[in-house]
């Protein structure tokens, strides 16, 4: 289940989207710019790939978000992660995970940490 909260213009939006394991796998593949998803009849002949669970898919989206931005302040990144997950607690968990990732450099100073993607 994915919850999306925000506004469209002045109209508040609170949307719940239910995704099964196949939907999460497809979303993760699309976000990682991997090879296109094969059609079901082709997939039946190929070995089955392990589908991404919800946490894996959100982790991939969080990494892609920072990678594409290049650099974000802690509060800005947390706001985006909370919007992505629909939960302050889940957003904070992703922020902590990013802080400890080998792909991310965190510079503290000036009162606000700065998260940078490193290749």
Secondary structure, 3 states (H helix, E strand, C coil): CEEEEEEECCEEEEEEECCCHHHHHHHHHHHCCCCCCCCHHHHCCCCCCCCCCHHHHHHHHHHHHHHHHCEEEHHHHHHHHHHHHCCHHHHHHHHHHHHCCCCEEEECCCCCCEEEECC
